[in-house]
Amino acid sequence: MPSTKEVKLELGQRVATISQPRFLDAWVRPCLGAEAGEPGRWEARIVQLDGTGAATVELRADGGPRLFAKLYPDESGLAIFQKLLDLRAAGLGCGERYQAVEPLAFFPEYGMLVTRAAEGVAVSEHIGGDEEALLRGVREAALWLARLHTLPVRFGSPQSLLSSGELLSLARRLVKVVVQRPGHKKLALEMIRALEEVAETTREGLLVQSHGQYRPIHVFVSDERVTVIDLDRSRPCDPARDVAEFVHRLRMGMFWHGGAISRADRPTALFLQTYQEAVGEPSHLANLRFHWARYIFHSLNNKLKGGGEEGPDGQEVEATVEFYRSEFQDVLKGRLLP
């Protein structure tokens, strides 16, 4: 299996090739039709190239629309392209208020998916800013997710509750943290026991077409439509996982931007209420406590992975642990649930 460094090097070579105006004129410009602009005039900006997944490049032809090219390190790109086509055909496409990002082409020779850029502003852009704009964005995000979760389609391999709970990933990260910070062991054991109790109440077999990585940064809202990107991991899965990831990311973002987590309660409640009313199926949130608590535990371990425990860093660690512990307990006690 190639190392991250090797993957980054190989992807970097492909990025350099596809960023050349001559290549873009020959391969990508035909996808744009009348929107193409003048030949030979392109802007290309690397958005992501770290070797941990697909490389992403923002493209723009002179006078044309913004595009994104994703170059995959494996053979998954074609299936993702087809999945986007299928999701749009199933009810998240042209003419709809709620849409999946539009795929324009897939070039197997370069493992490259080309999509149109989503219009509007990401919900994440309003975190720490205009509260009313954030509330509007959160509501639209909940309606988009409800639309996806109620589609009568299934694409991809179903993901079990054990897999969607990412407990093995949590265990790997926890081992690293306890080695670096032995003092974290007592709290970690308490949180594991609490998760065990919640796990006893979970329900198996709740499957909808999920997003797989539903976050405020992936939801774009304009006057005409709501467009969601990064559906690479979309597959049949427990609906509460998408819901938990969104509200967890929302609350973490608001805390790190402003420090007062109470400001996140209103948008959190709005998202959950809007989603629940739109899906009309209480069982969709049956496992919300489990997934949400697990996300909090996972994030805490991630925050604790680096740094020492003395001086200013020690004070920061104490504050971080207290914040995550409070969020964890609030979720388990049901204070944040609809």
N, C-alpha and C positions, 0 to 999 in steps of 0.2 A: 504494500500500500504506500503510495507516494506521501512524503512528508509535507507539512504545510508550506515549507520553504520551496519545495519542488513544485507544488501546485501553483503557488504564487508566481514562480518564474515562468512556468508554461502558460498560465493565463495572461501574464504580462506580455508575452510574445504575441499572443492572439490579439490582445487589446491594441498593441502597436500596429498590427496589420489592419484591423478593421477601422482604425481611426484615421486612416489616410483618405484624403478627398477622392482619389482615383477609385479606391475600393468602394467608398460610400456612393459615389455616382453610379458605379456599375451594379451594385447589389441592393442598396437601400433606397436610392432615389426612385426607382420604378414603383415602390410601394406607396408613394405619395401622390401619384397621378398629377392632377392640376395644382396641387399644393407644393410641388417640388422646389420652386425657386430656380435660381441660376446655377448651372453646373459648376463644380469646382470650388464652391464656397461653402465650407462646413465649419462648425464649431464642435469640438469633442472634449468632454470633461470627465475624468475618472471619478466616479462616485464611491466605488468600493473595489478594493483589490488587496485583500489581506490573506488570501490562501485558505480561508476557512469555509468558503462556499463559492457561489457564482460571483464573477466580476461584473460590475455594473458601470456602464458608460452613458452619460447624457449626450445626445446628439442634436444638432440643429442645422438644417440647411438654410442658406441665406433666404430670408423671407418666408421660410416654411415653418411648420409646427415643431414643437419639441418632441423628441423621441427618447426612448431608453433601450439600450442593447444590454442583454444579460448573456454572459458567456459561461457555460456550465463546465465544471471539471469532470463531469461524468456523462452518462447517456440519458439523463433524465429530461433534457430540454424539450425533446419532441413530445413526450407525454404531457408536459406542462403546457405547451402550446395548444395541444388538442383539448386539454381540460379547460383552458380559458375559452376556447371556441364553444365547447359544450355548455359551459356555465352561462355564457351570453345567449346561446340559443335557447336555454331552458328558462330564461326570464330575467337575466341580468345584462341585457344587451341594448342595442340601438333603440332609441325611442322610449326607454324606461327611465324612471326617476332614479332608480337604484341599479348601478351597473358595476360589472367587473371590468378591470382595465382592458382596453382593446388590443388584442394581438394583431400585428400586421404581417409578420412572416417568421418562419424559422428556417435557418440555414444550417443543415446538418454538417456541412463541410467544416464549419467553424463552431459548432455547438452553440449557435447564437440565436436567441429569441429577441425580436424587435417588437416593442409595444409603443402605442401612442402615450404621451404623458397625460396623467390625470389632470383635469381642469379643477380650478378652485384652490382652496387653502386647506392644508392638513389640520385636523382637529388639534393636534399637538401644538400648533403654532399659537393657539389661544391660551395655553396653560401658562399661568402667571401673568396674563394680560387681561383682555376684555372678558369679563365674567359672562355677560349676556351672549356674546359670540361663542364662548365655550359651551354654554348650555344648549344653544341651537345646534352646535356641532355634535355634542354628545347625544342629543335626541336623534339626529339624523343617523348617527353611527348605530344606535340601537335599532332603528327601523331597517337599516341596511342588513344588519346581522339577522334580524327576524325574517327578512325576506329570504336570505340564503338558507336559513335553518328550516324554512317551511317549503322549500322547493321539493317536488316529488322526484328527485333524481339522486343517484349515487354514483360517484366517479372515484376510482382508486380503491385500494385495499382497506377494509375496515380496521380501525384501531381499537384495541381492547381497552378497558378501563385501566388495567395494569400498565399498559404501554403509555396511554395518554396521561397517566399520573406521573410519569417520568421519575419513578422512585429509584431506579438504578442510577440515573444521572444525579439525583439528589444525594444518594449514598456516596458516589465517587467524590462529589464536591465536598461533602461533609467530612470525609476522611482527611482530605487535604487541609481543611480548616482546623480540625482537632489536632493535627500534627503541628501546625503553626501556632495554634492558640489553645493549649490544653485546658485553659480556664473556661473555654466555651463548652466543654463536654457536659457539664451538669445541665445547662439550659437546653443543649441539643437533645439530651435524653428525655427531658420533660416535654419538648415539642414533639418528639417521635411518639411518645406514649399518647399524647393528645391526638396526633394524627391517626394512631391505631384505633382509638375510640371512634373517631369520625368515620374511618374506613368501614367500621362495622355497620354503619347506617347507609352506605352507598348502594346504588342500584346498578346492576349490570344490564347490558344490552340496549342502552339508550343511544341510538345512532341517528345523526342527521348529517347532511353535507356540511362539513365545517370549513372554516378558513384556515386554521392551523397555526396562525401567528397574528391574531387580531389585536392590533394596537392603535392608539390614537394617531401615530405617525403614518399609518397606512390608509387612513380614511380622509378623502378630499371632498370638500363641500363647495359647490358653486350654486348660483341661483337656479341653474337648469337641472343639475344632477348631482348625485353623490356617487363617487367612484372610489373603488377600493383596489389597492395594488398588492403585490406580493402574495399571490394565492398559490405559490409553489407547493405548499404542504396541505392544500385542501384535500380532504378525504372524509369518509364516514367516521364520525367520532362523537363522543359525548358532547352535547351542546353546551353544557356548563363550563367546559374547558375554555372555549372562546370567550364566554361572558366573564369568567374569572380573570383571564389574561388582560382583557380590556380594562376592567375596573381597577385591577392591581396596578397596571402601567399608568393609568390616569392618576391614581392617588399618589404613587411614587413620584411622578412628575410634578405634581402640585406641591408635594412636601419639599422636594429638593429645590424648587423654584422660590417658594415663599416661606417654608418652615412651619406654617400653621396648617396641620392636616385637617382641622375642622372645616377649612374652606373647601375641602374635597367632598364633604358629606352631601351637599346639595346636588352637584353633578352626578355623583355616584348613585344617589337615590333616583334621580331622573332617568339615568340610563337603565337601571334595573326595572323600574316601573314601566317605562316605555316598551322595553323588550318583552316583558311578561304580558302586557296587554296585547301587544302585536302578535305574539305567537299563539296566545290563547291556550297554552298547554302547560300546566303547572309542573309536569314531570321534567320539562326541559331544565329546570333549576334544581332538580332533586339532589345532584352531587355538587352544588355550588360551594358549600362550605369546605368540602374536601379539596377541590381544585384550588380554591382561593387561598386556603391556609397553606397548601403545598407551595404555591407561588411565593408567598411571603417568606416561608422557610428557605426556599431556594435562593431568593434575593438576599436574605440576610447572610447566608453562607458566601455568596458571591462578594458581598461588601467586605467580609472579614478575611478574604483569602490573602490579602497583601498587608504589609506594614507591621510595625512592632506594637508593643503594648505599653510603652513608657512615654512620658512627656505629653505633648499636645495630641499625638496620635492616640494615646490611651484614652484621653478625654473624649476624642471624637468617636472612638469605638464604643465607649460607654453610652453616649447619646444615641448612636446608631442602633445598638442592641435594644435599648429601651423603646425606641420608636417601633422597631419591628416586632418586639414582644407585645406592645400595646395593640398593634394592628392584628397580630395573630390571635390574641385573646378576644378582641372585638368580633372578629369573624366567627370564632368558635362559639361565642355566646349568642351569636345571631343579631348583634346590634346593627350591623350594616346590611343585613339581608332584607329583601322586600317583604 
